[in-house]
Amino acid sequence: MARQPKGFRLDRIMVVAIREFRSTVFTKGFIIGAIAFPLGMFFLVALIPMLMSDHMVPITGTIVIADEDGSVATAAQAAFDRMRDEPSTLGDSARDLLTSDAAPDLDDLHVLSDVGTTVNVQVKRLSITSDLTDVRAEVQAETLLALAEIPSELLDADPSVDSVIALLVPSKTSPKTTALLSRTIRDATVIARVERTGTDLAKARALVRQPKTDAARMTREGTQASESLELRLFIPGGFMILMWIATFTSANQLCTTTIEEKSSKVIEVLLSALSPTELLAGKIVGQSFVSAIMLATYGSVGIAGLAFATMLDVVPLSAMLMFIVWFVLAYFMAAAIMVAVGSAVSDLREAQSLIGPAMSVMIIPLLVWLPISENPTGWLATVSSFIPPIGPFIMVLRTTGAMEPIPLWQIVGSLIVNGCATVVLIWLAGRVFRIGVLMQGKPPTPLELLRWARAR
């Protein structure tokens, strides 16, 4: 075997890094899965509203409402007339549903998506006691929009919960049209019931209208900060998952390529021109460029989504800059672990027994996402920030989700602890890599890996 070169030359490291980068990025799988797919999803989400608005079918025609005294038919006609004369009526209904504390049902969700639909509906009134056979035939023949049968007990002051409105529509009716007709007839039934009791409808609605809640959090400095539970939970989780995916996709690729090169003896050829340290450094640096591309691609899509929703102010610029620092630490720790495992085994099946314990630790941030997002300054968040290799992921959750600034000593302390841990892990990976890449046969146990790390 040729003598392995010694030293640590940057030009040789960059040659390996470029080779690692090109062998990963310039493949159809990476281009489609890591770049084309998220960009395609972004443009698809942006196009959906335009596609929906261009294909909204106007709701025109006649419906028959069979009730006891015509009051429901009258109220429904008034509602449809308002939709025809004032298209913003649907928009007002949607805003009322979104700002109310009660969760909208399935029909309400369809109404929300029907904002902007042209509505021109005429209501024909029949008695509930009439023979409706011919009307049902007209609905079947699609000459009527719908038939609604309103039981008399639904107009009582205390209606039975078992009584329902029977709404019959043609088979080709779209779900949005059915939802709009259903909601309008239900509202008309309530209006007719209230008016029958002699109660002022506007006052009754005002009495039962739930007030809005404007939640604010009092900070330690005595100022008030707006409170949004959804943003505090999901935006930090989004940042953390983004970093997790970008980190472990490249780290796993690093493990895979190391195993493949070791099995095909390519790594022995490389070691004839490079030292093990240079080869290790080049592979880690090359995959870091791959990880950076993934982070930039997915991150730009997420930031564009926040900008589209005018929520860029939710995450401070300082938190986004610190995100890059935490990502670098997280990647190099994960890469050191994966490349050490890849150099110690000869195939992917053998790697599972060594990767399993490492992944069981690295999955902890996903498990504590919600508790830490709810209390970014609590003891769990504080302690786990100083535990490598999960510390960077925890700090991303804290810095992007905290309504108050994280104490500076915790940020600096976490940087020092996780930075030192990164250096130690890379050093240990280098010692394992030096021995493991030339070893064949039975895969080592964790204790044997520790002996390799201690070997001189």
TAHU-V818334 format. One record per residue. N is the residue number from 1. RES is the residue in one letter. PSI is psi in whole degrees, 0 to 359 (NA if undefined). OMEGA is omega as a letter, one per 20 degrees, with the letter a starting at -180 (NA if undefined). Layout:
n->{N N}
res->{RES RES}
psi->{PSI PSI}
omega->{OMEGA OMEGA}
//
This chain:
n->{1 2 3 4 5 6 7 8 9 10 11 12 13 14 15 16 17 18 19 20 21 22 23 24 25 26 27 28 29 30 31 32 33 34 35 36 37 38 39 40 41 42 43 44 45 46 47 48 49 50 51 52 53 54 55 56 57 58 59 60 61 62 63 64 65 66 67 68 69 70 71 72 73 74 75 76 77 78 79 80 81 82 83 84 85 86 87 88 89 90 91 92 93 94 95 96 97 98 99 100 101 102 103 104 105 106 107 108 109 110 111 112 113 114 115 116 117 118 119 120 121 122 123 124 125 126 127 128 129 130 131 132 133 134 135 136 137 138 139 140 141 142 143 144 145 146 147 148 149 150 151 152 153 154 155 156 157 158 159 160 161 162 163 164 165 166 167 168 169 170 171 172 173 174 175 176 177 178 179 180 181 182 183 184 185 186 187 188 189 190 191 192 193 194 195 196 197 198 199 200 201 202 203 204 205 206 207 208 209 210 211 212 213 214 215 216 217 218 219 220 221 222 223 224 225 226 227 228 229 230 231 232 233 234 235 236 237 238 239 240 241 242 243 244 245 246 247 248 249 250 251 252 253 254 255 256 257 258 259 260 261 262 263 264 265 266 267 268 269 270 271 272 273 274 275 276 277 278 279 280 281 282 283 284 285 286 287 288 289 290 291 292 293 294 295 296 297 298 299 300 301 302 303 304 305 306 307 308 309 310 311 312 313 314 315 316 317 318 319 320 321 322 323 324 325 326 327 328 329 330 331 332 333 334 335 336 337 338 339 340 341 342 343 344 345 346 347 348 349 350 351 352 353 354 355 356 357 358 359 360 361 362 363 364 365 366 367 368 369 370 371 372 373 374 375 376 377 378 379 380 381 382 383 384 385 386 387 388 389 390 391 392 393 394 395 396 397 398 399 400 401 402 403 404 405 406 407 408 409 410 411 412 413 414 415 416 417 418 419 420 421 422 423 424 425 426 427 428 429 430 431 432 433 434 435 436 437 438 439 440 441 442 443 444 445 446 447 448 449 450 451 452 453 454 455 456}
res->{M A R Q P K G F R L D R I M V V A I R E F R S T V F T K G F I I G A I A F P L G M F F L V A L I P M L M S D H M V P I T G T I V I A D E D G S V A T A A Q A A F D R M R D E P S T L G D S A R D L L T S D A A P D L D D L H V L S D V G T T V N V Q V K R L S I T S D L T D V R A E V Q A E T L L A L A E I P S E L L D A D P S V D S V I A L L V P S K T S P K T T A L L S R T I R D A T V I A R V E R T G T D L A K A R A L V R Q P K T D A A R M T R E G T Q A S E S L E L R L F I P G G F M I L M W I A T F T S A N Q L C T T T I E E K S S K V I E V L L S A L S P T E L L A G K I V G Q S F V S A I M L A T Y G S V G I A G L A F A T M L D V V P L S A M L M F I V W F V L A Y F M A A A I M V A V G S A V S D L R E A Q S L I G P A M S V M I I P L L V W L P I S E N P T G W L A T V S S F I P P I G P F I M V L R T T G A M E P I P L W Q I V G S L I V N G C A T V V L I W L A G R V F R I G V L M Q G K P P T P L E L L R W A R A R}
psi->{139 149 134 133 149 176 186 87 131 324 322 324 317 328 315 319 316 319 315 319 312 321 340 314 318 55 151 321 316 316 318 312 321 337 304 319 308 322 320 320 322 312 327 316 322 330 339 312 320 320 320 318 328 341 20 122 126 145 103 150 197 138 152 128 118 109 186 315 9 0 323 319 319 315 322 319 319 320 316 326 321 320 325 316 330 87 338 350 320 321 321 319 319 317 321 320 319 328 355 157 338 135 132 145 186 318 320 323 323 322 322 322 356 8 127 353 136 127 122 86 134 139 130 130 134 161 146 340 357 161 116 17 313 325 317 324 323 323 318 323 359 26 348 148 319 164 126 125 120 106 146 325 341 345 1 160 330 79 154 140 343 347 134 158 128 112 121 125 159 158 333 5 135 152 326 318 315 318 318 315 317 313 318 318 323 316 320 323 318 318 315 321 315 317 329 329 354 12 142 117 318 319 322 318 322 325 323 357 127 132 154 153 124 91 138 148 129 118 171 335 357 4 163 137 138 149 128 108 317 315 320 334 315 328 313 319 323 317 316 317 323 314 322 314 312 324 308 339 313 320 320 322 324 318 317 313 325 316 317 317 325 319 324 5 7 325 332 324 318 322 348 342 350 155 156 323 317 319 316 312 318 319 317 317 319 315 337 326 321 314 322 322 315 317 317 321 305 323 320 324 316 317 321 323 318 319 320 326 10 48 27 336 356 321 120 155 323 323 323 322 318 332 320 319 314 325 317 314 316 317 312 328 313 320 320 318 314 321 328 317 316 326 341 346 170 346 168 328 320 331 335 322 335 328 328 306 322 317 329 332 317 344 353 318 326 330 328 13 305 313 320 324 326 330 77 345 11 178 324 314 318 312 314 342 338 16 104 150 15 351 313 321 320 319 328 317 319 313 331 349 348 134 342 152 139 136 137 324 329 321 312 316 318 322 316 312 311 329 315 320 323 315 316 316 319 321 316 319 323 320 321 319 321 323 319 325 338 2 142 165 215 134 148 157 165 324 323 325 322 323 323 320 330 349 146 NA}
omega->{a a a r r r a a a a r r a r r a r r r a a a r a a r a a a a a a a a a a r r r r r a r r r a a r r r r a a a r a r r a r a r r r r r a a r a r r r r r r r r r r r r a a a a r r r r r r a r r a a a r r a r r r a r a r r r r a a r a r r a r a r a r a r r a a a r a a a r r r r r r r r r r r a r r r a r a a r r r r r a r r a a a r r a a a r a a a a r a r r a a r a a a a r r r r r r a r a a r r a r r a a r r r r a a r a r r r r a r r r a a r r r a r a a r a a a a a a r r r r r a r r r a a a a a r r r r r r r a a r r a a r a a r r a r r r a r r a r r r r r r a a a a a r r r r r r r r r r r a a a r r r r r r r r r r a r r a a a a r r r r r r r r r a r r r a a a r r r r r a a r r a a a a a r a a r a a a r r a r r a r r a r a r r a a a a r a r r a a a a a r r a a a r a a r j a a r r r a r r a a r a a r r r r r a a r r a r r r a a a r r r r r a a r r r r r a r a a a a a a a r r a r a r r r r r r r r a a a r NA}
//
